[in-house]
Amino acid sequence: MSAGLNLAQQEAVNYLHGPCLVLAGAGSGKTRVITHKIGRLIQAGLEAERIAAITFTNKAAAEMRERAKQLVGRDARKVLICTFHALGVRMMRQDGSVLGLKQQFSILDTDDVTGILKDAGGTTDAATARTWQWTISGWKNAGLNAAEAAAQAKDGDEQMIAKIMARYEERLTAYQSVDFDDLIGMPLKLLRDFPQVRAKWQKMVGHVLVDEYQDTNATQYELLKLLVGERGRFTAVGDDDQSIYGWRGATLDNLRKLPVDYPALKVIKLEQNYRSTSAILRAANNVIQPNPKLFPKTLFSELGEGEPVRVVDCDSEEHEGERMVARIQSTRANGLAQEWKDFAVLYRANHQARVFEQALRKAAIPYKVSGGQSFFDRAEIRDLCAWLRLWVNNDDDPAFLRCVTTPKRGIGHQTLGSLGVFAGKYKLSLFEALFSSSLGSVLAARAVGSLHEFGRYVNDLEFRARHTLGAEAAKAFLLEWLKEIGYEKHLYDGEDNEKVAAARWTNVLDFIDWMSKRCGGEIDDAAGVAQSSERKNLLEVAQTIALLSTISEREKDQNVVTLSTLHAAKGLEWPHVILAGCVEGMLPFKPEDADGKPVSEAFTARLQEERRLMYVGITRAQRTLAVSWSKKRKKGRELVVAQPSRFIAEMALDKVTTREDPREKLKALRAEFAKKSADSAAAAAAANAP
C-alpha cells in the first residue's frame, strides 16, 4: 500500500499503533494518504466496516469514496466515508430513541429554522431571526444548551436570545425535528450521557480518519474523543496554516489539545508539495511566516522554479477587471493555457465579483460564480423536499405547512391558523391534530373534510413510497404524484415568463431523475447513510435528502473561468490564479475597529486568520499566480484611496533570496527517515534481547 508514496506519506500510512497527527501542507497529497491508510488498515486485518473516514463536505466524501474504491476495490463500500453531519444522522437514526427522537425525525433547513425562530421570538423580520440563528448556532457549536447560554450571556440581548433558544428547542422537540447543529450536539450527548451507546460505537469503530482536522469546532472535538476512546484509534489530517473558519466555530485549540490529551501522539509532517512551482511556494511560505507555529513546516516542490509571481497595480476596480481579462487572454495567447477552465479569479468577499463579471461579459469570456445558489435552494426543489420530509416524519410542522399550501388545495390561512391553535392547546403536531375527533369543535365540517382528505393522501403517499423499490418504479411513482398534485400547472400558473416556468419544471424533472437513480443504487449516498449498490425504497432515500446540498450529476466540468471567494476555493486548484482585490480593508478584512484603533488580542487573532486566508489563496495556483490591487476602491457610495495589502509586501517578491534546492530538502528528509528506521530497529532488537 506504499507504492508511489514519498517517505513522509509512507510513514503516515504505515503508523497503525496509536493516535497520529498528519500535518499536511497545501498540495501535499493528504487525500492520497487517507485512502492509502484505509487500505493499509484493511491489509493489517481491521474489518472495512470498522473504519470511518470523516470529511467536511459531501463533495470531499464522494471524491474520497471514489479514490478508495480504486485502491481497495469492493471493500471500500463497507468503509464509512461521510461528513460529520452524516455520521451524526447515522448515530441518531440508530440510537436517538434514548433522547426521545423517533427514527424518522426531520432535519430542518435554514428557512425552516428562520421561520420557527420568528415565531419563537415574536418577530416578522427575517433578518432579526437570522441574527438570533447565528448566535444560537455559535452556542450549540460550543456545546451549550439554552440554560448554559443564559448563564454565560454577556448582556441583555444575549439573555433574550437564550430565552428564545429555549422556546426554539421546545418547538424542535414537538416537531420531532433537529437543525444541522444538532447533528453534532446530539450525538455528543449520546456518547457522553449513555455509557451503553458509547461502548457500542467504540466497539463498532476501530479507527477514525479525520480530514481537514483544523476546521473542527469544540463540539466535534469532544465527539471524536468519545468515539475513539482512551486508546486514541485515530488519524487526524490537517494543516494549522489553512485554518480559515474561526468565524463559524473552528478552533486551533483542537490542534493544541491533541498532544496534551494524547501524550503518545505521533506527529508526521507532509512538506513536499505536488501542486505548485517553487516561486509560488516561496511566496506562500513568506506570507505565513509571521504567524506563530504550532508545528513548524516549510513547503517545497520538485516542479521547478516556474514563472515569477506578478503584482498587478490598477488605477480602479474597473481597471482591475480589464487587466484581469488582459492577463487571461495573454496567457492563452502565449500558449500557457488552452482552456478557460484553467483560470480562477479569487477574492475576499462576494460583492467583489460584480466588476469581474462585467469585464468577462464584455470580453465574451464564459465564466461561473462559484458558491452561487445551490440546486436545493431553488423554491421548486424545496417544495418537493418538503413533501418527502412529511412522508418520512408526519410531525414535521414546517413541512406540513408548505405541503398543504403548495400547490394550493382550498385550505386557507384561517383554517390553518385554527388548526395551529388547536394543535398547540393539546400539544399535538398539525398532522396529528387534523385527525382529532375534537377538531370539529373549532372548524367547520367542510374545512375538517378538506384536512382529512389531505391527511389521507399523505398517508397513502407514505405507504406507496415505502413500497416503491428501485429506479424505474421510483421514477414512475414520482411523476404520477406530480401529476396528481398538478405541480407542473402550479409552476406555469405562478410565472409570468413561460421560459422561467419551463426552466423550473426542467429542474423538477432533473430532481426526479436523480432521486430515482439513488433508489436504484446508481449513486453513492453522499450522506454516507447507505453506501451500497442495493436498491432502496423511496422512503429510505427521502430520509437523507436534507443532508444533500448539491446534485453531483449537475456539477459537470464546464469550460469556464471560475470566480470564487477565497473561502469557497479552499481544497481546489487551478493552473492559473489571479488573487484580486488585495487591498487593506478587504484582505486583510477590516483590520481596525470602529475607532480606527487596533484591538490587541482580537485584532491579532483576526489578522492571523486573514494571513492564513491569503496563504490558502496563493497555494491554489499550480503554474502562475498574479496578485492585483487597485489604487482606488468603492466604500459605500464613496471612492476612497486604497493601500496595497500588507500581505503583498510579506510575500517578499522583490527580495534576493537563496533558492532552496529541493534535492537538498529531500536528502535531509531521507536521512531523517533512515535515522528513525534505525532507532526503531534498535528498540525492537533491545526489546527482544534475552
Beta strands, then each sheet from edge to edge (+ up, - down):
strand 1: 20-24
strand 2: 51-55
strand 3: 80-83
strand 4: 106-107
strand 5: 177-178
strand 6: 207-210
strand 7: 234-238
strand 8: 266-270
strand 9: 272-273
strand 10: 300-301
strand 11: 310-314
strand 12: 343-347
strand 13: 367-369
strand 14: 561-565
strand 15: 574-579
strand 16: 621-630
strand 17: 632-635
strand 18: 638-641
sheet 1: 3+ 2+ 6+ 7+ 1+ 8+
sheet 2: 4+ 5+
sheet 3: 9+ 10+
sheet 4: 11+ 16+ 15+ 12+ 14+ 13+
sheet 5: 17+ 18-
end
